[in-house]
Amino acid sequence: MTVNRICRMIPKNKQKAIREIYEDTDGFWIILNEGWNADGMDFPCRTIHCGGDDETEASTVEDLKYQISMIRKL
């Protein structure tokens, strides 16, 4: 999976929420702009993290789609 693939998964109405998307050794990270929340995470935050060594690409994609769907404007 690539960062470009993640960008294509983000609906137009949520693209303005995204400040940054990147990948590191821990998986994929989506950082939200001020005024947006990642409601699918365990606590109020502006950071989405998915993937890593213990997850398959399919489960990472499924988790990312869910987390992206849960982004909301405060």
C-alpha positions, 0 to 999 in steps of 0.5 A: 500500500502507498500513501497515494492509495490512501489519498484516493480513499479519502472522499472529497468532503473529508479532504479538507480535514487532512493535514498530512499522510505518511508511512513509517515503520509503525504503519500509516498515519493521517494527521488532521487539521485543527477543528477536525476529530478522528471519532473512530479512535479510542479517545478524542484526537486528530491522529489516525494510525493504522497498520504495522508489522502485525496487520495484513494489508487487507485489514489495514485498508479496512481499518483505514476506510473505517477511520476515514469514515469517522472523521468529523468537523468539530 
